[in-house]
Amino acid sequence: MKKLIPLFLFICTANQVFAQNNNPYKQVDEYVKKLGALEAFNVAVIADTLTRQFAEKEQKARAIFYWTANNIALDPKAIKSNDNKKTDPVLVVQLRKATSLGFALLIQEMCSMAKIRCLTVDGYVKSSSEDINNKPDEINHSWNVVQLGQSPEQWYYIDAAKASGYLDKKQTLFTPLFTSEYFFADRLLFNLDHYPDNHAWLLGDGPKGLGEFYALPIISSAAYLYGMQKPMPLNGYIKTKTTALTNFSFTCSNAGSLASITLLMGDGNKQQKPVPMNFTNTSGLIKFSYTFKREDTFPLHILADGKEILQYMVEVVE
């Protein structure tokens, strides 16, 4: 597996507060949190301890997801060196760190022990605007699909690796930051954010190919918090002129309390001051426009209430 792309490079701890206030799995999460790290137990005992309290498969799967995302860390050294030798669930539980493949295999193993059908999916993710239109040579991420019934609509996405936190840009430091919405994630949004190596594991509508996927904008974790859909422009690389107006829009199912939209242009020392947008919110349809006045090529971060939801790459000419 090729080097895993850094996760959640621009994220805010306010996400956790937002998630806690809109969490349908609060009872499950609180139970698992009280159990703690379960450091003295093996995979089988951990799986049983997490799930025996619950009757429904969905609750059992949530308990497994919550514990894994909060007790296993992304392994910077293994990720940076493309080392997936220690992805066996036994080793992951012992070491308490893993690549995304290690996360996915652990979720699959514990779900199997709880009699839940769960598979590991290998594929691709994008994490920064530099990835737009740059297809990698190999897969760079893994996640799970869970089946709760016979209908195609009863397959669900889980990404415990992304839910656990993020690595810094140099891939040397892991910062824990739990994101609840990567459990049974919204299909349409997940399909803008992940692309399976086997197209059969694209649940619902999504890009037709890897090139189309890598042409999309970057979907950041807060997009899941707001239930974002239909981001426009749909092309992640925006070409515009200093005299032209660029129109942006997206829908949000959780946009009722949305107070601000902000643009951040550039990265690091080249990042400009935040630019607040005048936007409209019509029954969850968010619209705003901006004229980029400086001739340059730069990353564009779009923030909702200070939390990043989208990234583009913008090329501005006169």
Buried (B, 14 or more C-beta within 10 A) or exposed (E): BEBBBBBBBBBBEEBBEBBEEEBEBEEBBEBBEEBEEBEEBEBEEBBEBBBEBBEEBBBBBBBBBBBBBBBBBBBBEBBBEEEBEBBBBEBBBEBEBBBBBBBBBBBBBBBBBBEBBBBBBBBBBBBBBBBBBEBBEEBBBBBBBBBBEEEEEEBBBBBBBBBBBBBEEEBEEBBEBBBBBBBBBBBBBBBBBBBBBEEEBBBEEBBEEBEEBBBBBBBBBBBBBBBBBEBEBEBBBBEBBEEEEBEBBBBBEBBEEBEEBBBBBBBEEEEEEBEEBEBEBEEBBBBBEBEBEEEBEBBBBBBBBEBBBBBBBBBBEE
